[in-house]
Amino acid sequence: MLQTPSGGAGSGTAADSGLMSIGAVLSVLRDEFPEVTISKIRFLESEGLVEPRRTPSGYRKFSAGDVERLGHVLRMQRDHYLPLKVIREHLDALERGERVRLPAVGRPRGSGEEAPSAELYGEPQEPTAARVGRAELLAAAEIGEQQLAEWESYGLIGPLPDGVYDAEAVTVAALVVELGRFGIEPRHLRAMKAAAERDAGLVDQVVAPLRRHRNPQTRAHAEARTKELAGLTVKLHAALVQTALGVRLP
């Protein structure tokens, strides 16, 4: 839970109203989100994720509720790789008093061995946001057009025929960004892409007869079997990498 400072000398708050300057908000958020910047807060405001008040001279003033909302937004981006449009719709529904679950876009960060099979095999508990636009993908990953074009040239991400992206592209983009912080460039990831395609081909060989079956129930079963095999493949790949490196992830 984010802790907001009370008003007072040097605190950056408006003592008579309990409102906070953008600098004070940055200080609060950085306890949990060290990489957040004033530009990021302004960007989230421009995307309609938060609506701070303005003084007559135009300065932003944030309430404690605004800070909490920003924390939720940053947390959902960090932990679940959700695009901003999905986050905004989710938070707006909560503010209307609706009981909604967190949308399942991509893979939640932190899913370990104790996670339920729905998480391990990518089976969402609620309908997912299946597609995202190019602008949403850029915003979610916090990258520019040039970076995305480079990733597309290496086959790491690609649009669907109608120009939008599968929601899983949000997860891929976020992971490519994180690996980049360790000096692993997109061109280094082509081998991973090729290995993933080989794994997908193997799974497809197993389920192809089910997909071609005349019985609709059998064809529907092919989808569930594909997800199950995909989950097992991902777990095996993770175990093999850990074994090769001699480490065990938490």
NUVEXTOR-539307 format. One record per residue (C-alpha): x, y, z; residue in one letter. Coordinates in steps of 0.001 Angstrom, whole numbers, padded with zeros to 6 digits, always signed. Layout:
residues N
XYZA
...
This chain:
residues 250
+000000+000000+000000M
+001369+003402-000921L
+001872+005812+001970Q
+001203+009470+001177T
+002877+012123+003293P
+000832+014623+005228S
+001013+018315+004448G
+003725+020395+005985G
+006732+022553+005351A
+008954+021136+002659G
+006649+018189+001964S
+005537+019348-001471G
+001860+019217-000466T
-000814+021861-000392A
-001200+022111+003374A
-004656+023636+003271D
-006130+020955+001012S
-004016+017806+001405G
-003120+017877-002273L
+000350+016958-003499M
+002642+018365-006159S
+003888+016102-008913I
+007319+016091-007263G
+005853+014823-003999A
+003899+012152-005890V
+007117+011036-007577L
+008804+010720-004178S
+005965+008539-002864V
+005797+006284-005905L
+009547+005721-006092R
+009458+003744-002855D
+007797+000933-004821E
+008594+001965-008413F
+012198+003257-008493P
+012175+003807-012250E
+009080+006009-012412V
+009654+009541-013703T
+007714+012798-013870I
+007421+012247-017623S
+005802+008870-016937K
+003255+010438-014577I
+002453+013127-017145R
+002079+010464-019827F
-000373+008471-017695L
-002337+011680-017168E
-002433+012311-020924S
-003790+008786-021405E
-006638+009453-018974G
-005386+007150-016228L
-005429+009942-013646V
-006956+013436-013557E
-005184+015692-011064P
-006605+019089-010197R
-004983+022230-011523R
-004172+025424-009659T
-005109+028756-011280P
-001505+028984-012481S
-001711+025507-014061G
+000254+023395-011568Y
-000889+019806-011034R
-002186+018861-007593K
-002791+015194-006792F
-005066+013773-004127S
-004261+010642-002097A
-006746+008817-004328G
-004833+009937-007414D
-001615+008538-005956V
-003303+005228-005115E
-004669+005027-008656R
-001229+005700-010139L
+000166+002946-007951G
-002455+000517-009246H
-001660+001465-012840V
+002098+001000-012413L
+001576-002262-010543R
-000638-003722-013275M
+001895-002713-015925Q
+004787-004170-013954R
+003206-007399-012732D
+000739-008241-015487H
+001991-006395-018596Y
-001470-004960-019187L
-001965-002322-021903P
-003177+001065-020690L
-006604+000751-022320K
-007295-002456-020393V
-006016-000910-017144I
-008211+002163-017594R
-011321+000090-018260E
-010572-002118-015262H
-010079+000797-012853L
-013140+002632-014171D
-015238-000485-013537A
-013916-000682-009978L
-014767+002970-009374E
-018324+002282-010560R
-018566-000306-007816G
-018510-003279-010158E
-016924-006504-008942R
-014440-007387-011653V
-011393-009605-011804R
-008091-008455-013158L
-008119-009020-016931P
-005795-011810-018088A
-003541-010344-020755V
-000262-012170-021237G
+001351-013888-018244R
+001192-012568-014677P
+004676-012025-013317R
+005560-014200-010372G
+003643-017364-011362S
+005614-020115-009669G
+005121-023839-009244E
+002405-023193-006690E
+000310-021291-009231A
-002993-022885-010303P
-003149-024708-013610S
-005150-021847-015127A
-002076-019626-014776E
+000445-022289-015743L
-001383-023212-018918Y
-002504-019734-019823G
-006198-020388-019196E
-007749-017104-018017P
-010485-017058-015420Q
-012197-014262-017300E
-012332-013276-020997P
-009061-011724-022091T
-008307-008594-024056A
-007279-010584-027112A
-005876-007737-029199R
-004062-004465-028747V
-003367-001662-031190G
+000103-000514-032165R
-000119+002621-030011A
-001229+000554-026989E
+001669-001858-027481L
+004167+001006-027685L
+002708+002593-024544A
+002596-000647-022564A
+006213-001513-023381A
+007348+002133-023206E
+009244+001841-026477I
+009367+003825-029717G
+008502+002993-033287E
+012144+002328-034179Q
+012544-000296-031456Q
+009329-002054-032405L
+010346-002074-036067A
+013672-003673-035103E
+011932-006381-033077W
+009594-007067-035970E
+012555-007400-038328S
+013914-010181-036112Y
+010519-011878-035946G
+010132-011397-032190L
+006823-009554-032616I
+004524-009285-035595G
+001102-007797-036280P
-001916-009844-037233L
-003290-009540-040773P
-005536-006627-039765D
-002599-004671-038321G
-003283-005165-034599V
-001327-007383-032210Y
-002134-010418-030163D
-002191-009488-026488A
+000718-011858-025884E
+002848-009343-027784A
+002623-007136-024668V
+004325-009871-022648T
+006974-010433-025314V
+007716-006707-025550A
+008026-006316-021787A
+010415-009270-021546L
+012556-008016-024443V
+012836-004664-022635V
+013871-006358-019384E
+016462-008541-021106L
+017811-005429-022800G
+018685-003999-019397R
+021213-006833-019078F
+022750-006136-022466G
+020854-008866-024305I
+019906-007339-027637E
+016968-008360-029859P
+019324-009965-032381R
+020487-012307-029609H
+016927-013542-029127L
+016469-014998-032602R
+017621-018394-031334A
+014921-018312-028648M
+012343-017431-031287K
+013469-020334-033472A
+013353-022750-030518A
+009847-021564-029619A
+008681-022154-033178E
+010121-025690-033104R
+008295-026372-029837D
+005083-024998-031298A
+005508-027243-034329G
+005863-030282-032095L
+002696-029424-030174V
+000861-028783-033422D
+001775-032246-034699Q
+000196-033795-031602V
-003074-031866-031738V
-003494-031656-035535A
-005512-034912-035758P
-007903-033608-033098L
-008403-030346-034960R
-009322-032181-038150R
-011794-034504-036454H
-015419-034430-037566R
-016762-034382-034015N
-017096-030736-032793P
-016417-031793-029197Q
-013178-033437-030272T
-012137-030304-032138R
-012932-028220-029050A
-010811-030596-026984H
-007885-029799-029275A
-007782-026234-027914E
-007599-027431-024305A
-004952-029996-025209R
-002900-027306-026978T
-002920-025096-023868K
-001975-028018-021649E
+000920-029038-023883L
+002059-025422-024179A
+002166-025146-020394G
+004152-028340-020038L
+006559-027223-022759T
+007159-023899-020999V
+007795-025648-017671K
+010204-028110-019277L
+012104-025301-021012H
+012410-023405-017705A
+013624-026534-015900A
+016233-027258-018596L
+017568-023696-018485V
+017799-023784-014696Q
+019577-027136-014846T
+022055-025854-017433A
+022840-022789-015319L
+022861-024634-012014G
+020300-022309-010456V
+016756-022579-009216R
+014305-019742-009623L
+011995-018886-006719P
